[in-house]
Amino acid sequence: MEDPAAPGAGSASTNGNGNGGGKGKQTAPKGREAFRSQRRESEGSVDCPTLEFEYGDADGHAAELSELYSYTENLEFTTNRRCFEEDFKTQVQGKEWLELEEDAQKAYVMGLLDRLEVVSRERRLKVARAVLYLAQGTFGECDSEVDVLHWSRYNCFLLYQMGTFSAFLELLHMEIDNSQACSSALRKPAISIADSTELRVLLSVMYLLVENIRLERETDSCRWRTARETFRTELSFSMHNEEPFALLLFSMVTKFCSGLAPHFPIKKVLLLLWKVVMFTLGGFEHLQVLKVQKRAELGLPPLAEDSIQVVKSMRAASPPSYTLDLGESQLAPPPSKLRGRRGSRRQLLTKQDSLDIYNERDLFKTEEPATEEEEESAGDGERTLDGELDLLEQDPLVPPPPSQAPLSAERVAFPKGLPWAPKVRQKDIEHFLEMSRNKFIGFTLGQDTDTLVGLPRPIHESVKTLKQHKYISIADVQIKNEEDLEKCPMSLGEEVVPETPCEILYQGMLYSLPQYMIALLKILLAAAPTSKAKTDSINILADVLPEEMPITVLQSMKLGMDVNRHKEIIVKSISALLLLLLKHFKLNHIYQFEYVSQHLVFANCIPLILKFFNQNILSYITAKNSISVLDYPCCTIQDLPELTTESLEAGDNNQFCWRNLFSCINLLRLLNKLTKWKHSRTMMLVVFKSAPILKRALKVKQAMLQLYVLKLLKIQTKYLGRQWRKSNMKTMSAIYQKVRHRMNDDWAYGNDIDARPWDFQAEECTLRANIEAFNSRRYDKPQDSEFSPVDNCLQSVLGQRLDLPEDFHYSYELWLEREVFSQPICWEELLQNH
């Protein structure tokens, strides 16, 4: 990081590598001019209004459907329509699809599915395209986008009820096992969209079925509701001795990453996988309902608040201010001189503190300049993930000003209280009593939290307050049950595990789970905007690149936007998929969650996410890589206007890109899940210099994103040193106001036991041993178990019926001679051993 007054600072902020200029001495005119230039740039870049973003399971219905298609595929809408009309005219005379009665429509769909059972790949593809046209809403007969979406949903329910999904699942199996297509793609120097035509058609139909049927509306008929539940069951459980559908898609992801099938349309696979997991397991609101139910089943008290509603009611805080006070006419001195001018600064802060400490919109307003140590630390982290995770690419931090003008009384908004109810763990109460007993009576009583003899009255009051806010999580109960099962396997008997969709998915993923996680992270790395193009990285653009590369500037701009949009959608689907899996597995059993988490950590997920945020996040969230006139269903209704450079650059009129903000929040939540209560992983955040990277993300004025950034900063403040805390008091204040409190968590000072040296390797090894014991006990069922009953009765053993081959009696005498009579038996050795 360089001095903001250095002339190279401005260029460094544009190229993003943080090394554009040195710290050499500057003459006053040059330094002043450079500082003014930097100030103008920062004033324009930090002006971010509060983003009106509502977090949910997914974007709007039309947006989720449009992201299935790349702009390169738009020409295929016409092809699908032509294939349908050619087939429809041969079967139905003088009518259009929307004019048919429902029975006639069903009869036609049955005929279509019959015509799928042909040997010719070309004829099969034409029929599949006709089915896809139906699933897309027969847009040739519609007048508006609303009509297209309505008929798309109607047709998808009709197609499912006629067995279309099962028929396309068989075709998908055939295409996955098509070795000719794989070998053809491997021989090509450059793979294009033409190599995955059949797979794209099949996956598109299946995605439209899942997405349209998944969507619940109050106007849905009873028949549609029944069909939805049937479809959910069909996708969740093993049907006809086949694995759940999600496992087939996971296998496609690993096959693609292994290089054996580079032509797979990976964006469609990931979108379909995410939606299948969301449909079968449930979204975030359904998770909250399941959590309440599970706590009731375990006899735990209800939750103090609904976390979803609390986050929705939060307001965003202002990002760090990077502009100078309007009344300050002189050039701001360098940080070294600012340290000598504490007096005037302290006087001004004293006047302001009573006003702005509670003003949520100005939490970072008078943040002190970053210290040299923090500036240098921002570019030090560097680790690898299947090649190289370079954490040095980041924009320099521009130090904030010494102060702002005093606030008017009208802007002050005193909060009524903290948003979250404080929580205390049993471990925290035990630790508090251990320290108190050692101090006042000189010995401890282990885990006894009831005996308070010999302790002063204030300690009694403290323990009472701690117990009032004691929180027992579902994970605590599950860990305790697991310990009891390990200690007393005979007396407690065999555990009854309910066959829920989540449990079945985990059982299916168990033995290949490391490969699944590595494959997803490889794709995420390739799609990250901060990733450098490497020759050994996987090609995720096979389903977006056209056969003929663009020859005009306009075509190149369109393809560039299409590629960026393609990568953004991949990041969105992977981040949402991983978060859903972690949350569902954590609710199902804590050790399932820990197993997935540990493999993500081992695959360098933490530095990968930090690398993702090591960019201008504000630019990423406000990126305009969409062309609204080319989005489905708009492109199917209107004649495509002639695209110009201005129309491409204009993009849409939205304040921000929903999918990119959604992805950022998901990745931050993922990082929180991986690091919470794990000291070794928290230290990874410190080692990778994550504090300045995360702090820059606070520029985005969105409450939920800021909350998860502040959570990540809170868990590492005790390791960052007193100087960092002193220089970031407004960030510390924001953490206090927005993040849940743990009553005796000494996060702001770093004096508690958790801040002392820790054996991080032992912590992960202990966790891994517990996970393996859980998986072995629940899922490995060896026949020769130590506790399996042994039959000692000779008559019953000889009387057991064994399944022998049909032709065994022909060679029975030969078998006796070879296996029994010709084998010498050493009776002495047998007696000695037994």
N, C-alpha and C positions, 0 to 999 in steps of 0.2 A: 504494500500500500504506500502511496506517496502523499506528500504534503499537498493539500488542496490548492495551495497557491502556486504550485509548480506548473510550468507551461504544459507539461505532458499530461497533466491530470485530465484536461478536457478530452483529449484523444483517447485516453485509457478508458474513460467512461463510455465511449462509443464502441470500442472493440471488445470490451468485456473481459480482458485478460488481466487487468489490474497492474500491468507493468509498463505503462506507456511513458512514464517520466521518472526522473531521479529526484533526489532530495537536495540537489545542488543549490547554492545561494543564488538568489535572484536580485537584480537591481529593482529599486522601488517602482519605477514606471511599469516595467514589464510585469512585476508581481501584482501591481494594482490592476492592470488590464486583464491579466489572467484570472484574477479573483472575480472581477466583475463579469467576465465571460462565464466563469463557472457558476456564478450566482444566477445569471440569466437562465442557464441551462437547468439548474436545479429548481428554480422557481417554476419553470414550465413542467418539469417531470414529476414534481411532488403534488401538484394540484389535483388531488383525486377526490371526487365527491363520494359520499356514502353510497355504497352499492346496494340497490334494492334487490337482494338475492334471497330466494327462499329455497333452502336445502331440502331435498327429498330423495326418494329412491331413484328417480330418473327425471329427465327433462319432460317437456310436453310430448303428447302422443305423436304429433306430426314431426317434431324434431327428432324423436327417436327412430321413426321410420325413415326419415330422410338421410340419417347418418349411415344407414345400411349401404347406400349406393355412393360410389365415387362419381365425380363429374365425368370421368372417362367412360362410365357405363351408360351415360344418358342416351346414346344412340340405340341401346338395346331395348329401351321401352317400345320403340317403334317395331323392332323385330318381334318382341313378345306379342304385340297387338296383331301383327300380320299372321303369325303362326296360329293364334286363336281364331281369327276371322276365317282363315282358310279351312280350319278343321270344323268350325261351327257351321259354315255354309253347307258342308257335306252332310251334316247330321240334322240340322233344323232349317226349314225353308221359310223365308218371308218374315222372320221375326228376329228381334234382338234379344240379348241375354236378359235385360231388365224387364222385358215384356213377358217372359215365360212364367208359368206357374211354378210353385216350389217343387212339385213332383216332377215336372219336366226338367227343371234344373238339376235335380238329383239324378235323373236318368242320364242326362248328358254327362255329368261328372263321373258316373259309373262307367260310361263308355270311354271317357278319357283315361280312367285308371286301367281299363282293360287294354287300351292301346299302348299303355306304358310297357306291357309285357311283350315286347318285341325284341328281336335279336339286334336289329340295326341300331347302332348308336345314334345315327343322324335322325332317324325317325323318333327314337326315344326322346332326344333333345327337343325336337319340335313340339311333342306332346307336353313335355315338362315346361316348356316356355308358355304354352297355352294355359296350363295350370297356374303358372306364375302370374300371367296377365289377370286371371280371375282374382288371385290373392292381392294383386295391386289395385283392385277396385274397378276393373273394366272402365278405365278412365276415358276410353273413346266414346262412351255413351253418357258421360257426366258433363255438367255445365260449370261446376264449381269445385274448389278444393274440399269443401265440407262434404259434398256428395261423394267424392272419391274416397275419403276416409270412411264414410258411412258404409258404402258398398264393399270396401275392402274388408271391414270388420264382419259384415253379413256373410260375404263369400267365404271368409276364413272359417267361421263356425260351420257353414255348410260343408266345406271341404273336409274339415276334421270329422264331422259326423259320418261322412261317407268313407272314412278310412284312408284319407290321403297321407296323413303323417306316417302311418305304418308302411305304406307303399314307398314313400320317399326315403324312409329309413333303410329299407332294403337296398335301394339304389345308391344311397350314401355309402353303405358297407362295400358295395361293388366298386365304387369309385376310389375309396380309400385303399382297397386291395389291388387296384389297377396298376400292376407293375410296369406296363407299357408306357403309361402316362408319366410315371415317376422317372423311368430311365430316359424318356424323351426330354423331360425337363432338365435332367442332370447333364445331358449332352449339350444343351443350348448355352451359348455364352451369355445371353441376356434373356431373362424370362419376362414375359409381358402378360397382359390381361387375357390374351387369347389362350394361354396354356391352362387356364382354370375355368373355362366356360361352363362345363357340366357341373363342376362343384359349386360354382357361384349360383347357378340356377337352383340347384337342390337346397343349398343353405339359405338362399333368399326366401324360398317358399316356407321352409321350416321356421325361419326367424319371424316371418309375417304371421304364421299360425300362432307361435308362442306369444308374440307381442300383442296381437289383437285379442287373443283369448284371455291372456293374463289381465288385461285392462278391465276393471270392474266398474260398472255403471248402474245407477239405481233403476234405470229403465230396462235392464236386461230381463228377459223372460226366464221362467223357471227352467225351461229346457236348456237355455244357454248356461244358467248357473250350474245345472247338473253336468253339462258337458265340460265346464271349466274344472269342476272337482274331479271328474273322471280323467281328464287330460293331466291334471296335476299328479294324480295317483300313478298314471301310466308313466310319467317322466320320473317320478320319485323312486319307484320300486323296480326290482328286476322282473321284467315281464318275459314269459316264455323262455326262462333260463338264460336270459341275456342280462348284461350289466346295465345299470342305470345310464340313461342317455348322456348325463354329464361326464361320465367316465370315458365314453367314446370320444367326446370332444377334447377331453384332457389328453387322450392318446394321440389325437391329431396334432395338438400343440407340441407334444414331445417329439413326434415324428418330423414335424416341420423344423424344429430347432436342431435336430440331429443331422439335418442336411439330406435326409432320405426322400423328402417330399417338398422341395423348394417351391413347387407351384401351388401349394395350398393357399387359398385366400384367407390369410390369417386374421384380417380384421373382422370378417364375417364370422369366423370360428369363435373369436373371442367375444364378440357381441352376443352371439347365440349362447355361448357358455354362461356369460354373466346373466342373461335374462332367464335361462333355464334354472340356474341356482337361485335367483331371486324369486322365480315363480314357485319352485318346489319347496324351498326353505322358508321364504317370506322376507319382506323388506324390513326397514328399520322400525316402522311403527308396529309391525307384527312382532318383531323382536321384543319390543317393550312390553307388549301384552304377554308374550311367553315368559318373560322375566318375572312379571307380577304373579303369574300362575305358578311358576316354579317355586318362588319364595313362599307362597301360600302352602304348597304341597310339603315343603320342608319345615313348616312351622315357624318361619322367620317373620319378623314384623314387616309391614308394608313399607314401600319406599317413601322417603320424606318428600320427594318431588319428582315430577316428570322431567327428565333431563332435556327432552326434545323441546318442551314448552319453555323451559328456562332459557335455553339458548336462543329461541326465537324472540324472546322478549328483551334480549340484551341489545344495547346500542354500541355502535362501533366507536372506538377512540380515535382521536386524530393521530396521524403518523408524526414522527419526529419532524420538527420544523427546521427547514434549511435556509430560511431567508433571514436577512439582517433586520434589526429593529429600524423602523422608519426614521427615527430621530438620530440614528448613528451615522454620521457623515464620514468618519474616517475609516480607513481600511482596517479590517479586523486583524489584530495581532496574531502571530502563530501561537499554537497551543502552549509552547514553553513559556511565553510571556503571560498568557492568560492565567497560568497557575500563580503568578505573582500579583494578580489583581483580584484576589478573593474578596477583599473588603467591600468594594462597591457592589460586587456581584451578590454578596451575602445580604447587604442591606436591601437590595431590590427583591431578592428572593423572600426575605422576611415579610415584606409588604404584600407579596403575591400569594404566599403559601396559604393564608387563611381563605383565599378565594378559590384558587385553582386546584387545590389538592383533591377536592371532591367533584370537580367538574370533569366528567368522563370524556368530554370532547377535547380536553386539553391536557391529557395525561402526559404527553411527551413534549409539551410545548417549550419548556426551558431545559431540555436535556443537555447535559454538558458535552463538550467535544469528546470524541473518542480518544482514548489514550493511545500513546505510541505502541504500547504492548498489544492493545486490541487491534490497531490497524495492521500491525505486523502479523498477528495471529490469524487474520482473516484469510491469508493466502498460503497457510502452511500445510493443510491436510492433504494427503495424497495416498490413496490405496487403490487396489485393483479389483476388478470384477470381470472375469473372463477377458483379460487384456489389461485395461487401465481405466481406473476411475480418477480422473484428474480434478482435484478440488481447488485448483489454483485459478480457475476461470471465474472471475467475479469483478464487478464494478467497484471502484473505490468509494468508500464512504465519505460523503462531504460532511464536515462537522457542523452541528447546529450552532445557532448564534448564542451569545451569552444570555439574552433575555428578549422578552416581548413587551409591548406596552401593557400597562395594567388593564385587567379585565373590567368591564362594566358589570354592575351588580345584576343586570337583567340576564346575563348569560350564565350565572351560577345556577347549577342544578344539583341540590343536595340529595343524594340517594337515600331512600327510606331504610335500606338495609342491604346486607350482602346478598347476592343472588342465590348462593348455595347454603344448605344446612351443613354445618361442620360434621366431620366424621372422625371417629377414633377406633382404632383396631384393638383387639384383645392384647396383641403384642405391645402396643403403646402403653396400655395400662400397667402391664407387667413390668415394662422397662421403667416407668415412672416410679412404681412402688419399690423396685429393686434399688434405684438410686436413693430414694427417700429413706429406706430401711438402713442402707449402708451408712448414710449420713447421720441418722439420729439414734439408731440402736445397735449398729455394728454388725448385723448379720441379715441374711435374706431368708425368705420362705418359699422360694421357687415360684410356682405358678399360682400361688394363693393370692387372690385379689380381694378377699373378704376380711381377713384379719388385719386390723389397723391398730392393734395395741401398741402403745409406746410412741405413736406418731402424733405430732402436734395437731391442733384443731384445723389450721389452714390446709394441712395435707388431707384431712378427712373431707373438707369441702371440695378440694381439687379432685379427689377420687370420685366423689359423688357427681361432680360436673362431667368428668370424663365418662362415667358409666351412663349418664343421661344421653350422651351423644355416641354411644358405642354402636358400631355398625358391623354386623356379621354378614359377609357376602356369601353367595351361593358357592363360590370357589372354596371358601374356608370350610364349609360343610363337606364338600366333595373330597378335599384333601384329608380331612379327619376320617371320613368313611374309608378312604383308600388305605390309610395307616392301620385302621382296625382290621380291614380285610387281609392285609399283609401279616398282621400279628396273629390273627385267629382265623385261619382259612377253614378249619374243620367246624368250629363251633358256630360261626356265622353262616356257614353254608355258601352255596354258589349265588353270585349276584344275579338278580333278574334285570336284564338290560332291555328296555322297551325298544321295539323296532321302529324308530322314527325315521323320517327321510334323512335327517342330519346324521343319525347313527349309521344308516345304510351307506350313505355317501362316504363317511369316514372309513368304514370297513373296506369299501372298494378302493379308496385312495391310499390306504395305509402303506402298502409295500412299495408303491411307486411314488409316494408323496415327495421325497427329495428331488426326483427328476422333474415332477410337475412344477415345483417351486422354482427350481433353477431355470427351467424353460420360460416361465412367465417373467422372471427378472431379466433374462437375456433379451426378451422382446421389449420389455420396458426400457432397458438401457439403449437399445437400438432406436426406440421412438423418442427418447428424451431430447429436447431441443438443444441441450448443452453437449450432446455426444458428438464426438468427431467422427468423420467418415473413416472407417478402417477397412482394410481389405479382408480381414478375417471375421468381420461382423456379419450377422445374418441379414439377408435381404428381405425386408418387410414390405417392399413396394411392388411385389409381384402382381397384386390385384388392383393396382392403380396406374401402372405405366402402360401407355398404349403401344400397339404394334409398331406404329411409325412415330418416331419422336417428332416434337414440334419443330416447325421451320420458321415460324414468324415470332416476333417479340410478344405479340398478344397471346399466341398459343403457349409460349413459354411461361408467361405470367399466370395463365390459367392453370397450367400443369403444376407450377410452383405452389399456388394456393391449394390445389387439390392434394399435393403431397403433404403439405403442412397440416391440412385438415385431417388427412388420413392418419398421420402420427398422433394428432391430438385425440382422435377417437380411440385409438389403440391405448393410449395412456389412460383415458377415461374408463375404458372397460376393464383394464387390468387392475387399476386402483380400486374401483368399486367391487370387483370380484374378490380380491384379496381381503378387503375390509369385511365384506359379507361373510366370507368363510371364517375369518378369525372370530367375529362376533357370535356366529352360530355355534362354532365349536366350543367357544368359551362357555356358552350357556349350557351346551350339552354335557361337556365335562372339561374341567380346567386343564387336565393333562393332554387332551386332544388339542386344545388351543396352544399349550406350551410346545407340543411336538411340531406343529406348523410354524410357530414363532421361531423356535430354535433353528429350524432348517432355513427359514428366511434370513436369520442373522448370520448363519454359517455361509450363506450365499451372498453375503455383503449387501444386504438390503438397506442397512442403515446408511453407509456411505453413498449408495446409489440415490436414495431419496435426497440426501444433502446435496449431492451433485445436481439433482434436478432443480433444487431451489437456489443453486448458485448461479442465478441469472437475474435479469430484471423482471421480477415476478409481476410487477404492475403492467409492463408491456405484454407479458404472456397472457395475462387475464383479459386485457383489452384488445388482444389481437383480433383482426378481422380477416379470417381465412375462409369465409363463407360467401357464396354468390347466391343471393336469395332467389333469383329468377331460375337458377339451375337446380334448386332443391326440390325434392319430391314433397308434396304432390304438385307444386306450382308448375314444374316443367312439363307435366303431362297435360295440363289444361290449356296453357297459353302457348302460342307460337313463340319460339325462342327469339328474343330480340337480338339484333346484331351487337355483339359485345364490343365495348371500346375500352381503352386504357382507363378512362375516367370511371366507367361503371365497375370495372374490376377493383380499382383502388378504393372506391367508395365503400364497398362491402355492404353490410347491413347497418341499420340505424340504432342497434342496441348499444347500451352504455358499456357492456362488458360481454365476454363470451361465456355463456353458461357452463359449457362442458369443461372449459379450462379452470374456472373457479371451483367447480365441482371436483375436478381431479386434484387440485391443490389441497382442498380441505380433506379429501380422502387420504392423500399421502401423509398429511400431517396427523390425521387420526391413526393411520397405520403406524407411524413412527411412535406415537404415544403408546399404542398397544404393545409395541415391541420393547419399550424402555421402562414402562411403569413398574416400580418396585424392583427393578433389576439394576443393582449398582454397577455391575460390569458393563452393561450396555449404556448406562448413563455416562460412564467414563469414556465410552466410544464417542459420544457426542462431544465431550470435552476435548478428546484427542484430535478429533477431526475439525476442531475450531468452528463448531456449529453456531456459536452465539452471534457473531456478526452476520452470518448468513440468515439466521432466523429473524434477527432484529430488523433486517431490511424488509422482510415480508410483512412487518407491521405497517408499512406504507399503504397497504391495501385496506381501505376502510370498510371492512366487512366483519361483523362481530364474531361470527363462528370461526372464521379463519384466524382472527386475532386471539381468540380464546385458546386454540390448540397450539399456537406459537408460544403464547405466554406459559402454557403448561410445560412445554418443552424447555423453556428458559428457567422455569421455577425449579425443576428437578436438578438442574446443574449449577444453580447460583452458588451453592455452598462450596463448589469446587473451583469457581472462577476467581476467587480472591477478593480481598476487601476493596482494592482499587477499582475493580470492575463494578462492584456494587455501588461504590461511592460515585462513580461516573455515570451510573444509569439509574439514578433514584426515581425518575419518572416511570421507567419500565418496571421497577420494583413496586411502585405505587399501583401501576396497572395490574400487576400480578395479584397484589393484595385485594383489589376491588373486584376482579373478574374470576379468579380461580378459587376453587373450593379450598377451605382451610382444614388442615389436620391440626388439632389443638396443640399438641406438643411437638409439632414438626418444626425444627429449628432451621428452616430453609433459608432464611434471610441473613443468618449470621455464621453458619457453618461450624457450630461448636458441638454438635451432637455426635453420637457414636458412629452414625452412618457416614460422617465426613472423614473418618480416620482411614488409614490404609486398609485395604480389603483384599482378600485372596480371591481375585476374580475368576481364576481358572477353576478353583474348587467350587465356587458357586454354580458355574455352568455344568460342571461334572456331576454335582449332586442332583441338579435338576434333571440332567440327562438320565441318571440312574433311576430316578423316580418315574420318569416317562417310560423307560424301557420295562420297568417292573409292571407298570400299569398295562402297557400294550401286551406284554407276555401273559399276564394273568387273565386279561379279558379276551384276547384274540388268538393266542396260541393255545391249542387244545391237544397236547400230545397224548397218545394212547398209553404210553408207559409212564404215566405221571406217578410221582412219589405217593400220592394219596389215592390212586385208583385201586379199587378192590381186586384182590387176587383170588382166583378159584383154585383151591387146594384139593378138590375132590377128583380122584382119578376117573371115576365113572362119568361124571358130568363133562370133564374135559374131553374124554374119548367119545362121548356122545354128542359133542357139538357137530353141527352140520356145516361142512365147508363147501363152498362153491368151486367145483372142479371143471376143467374144460370138457367139452362134449366128447372129444376123442381120447380122454384120459384112459378109459378102460382098455383101449387097444394096446397101449404101451405100459399097462400097469405092472406086469411082471418084469419088464426091462427096468422100470423105475425102481422097483424093490431091489433088484440085483445091484443097481448102480448106487443107490442112495442109502440102502440099509445093510444088505449082506456083505458088500465089498468094503464097507467102511469099518476099520478096526476101532474097537472101543476100549480105551484104557481105563478100566474100572478103578484102579488105585488113584489115578490122578483125579478122577471124578469124585471119589470119596474125600480126597484131601481138600479139594476146592469147596466142597459143600459140607 
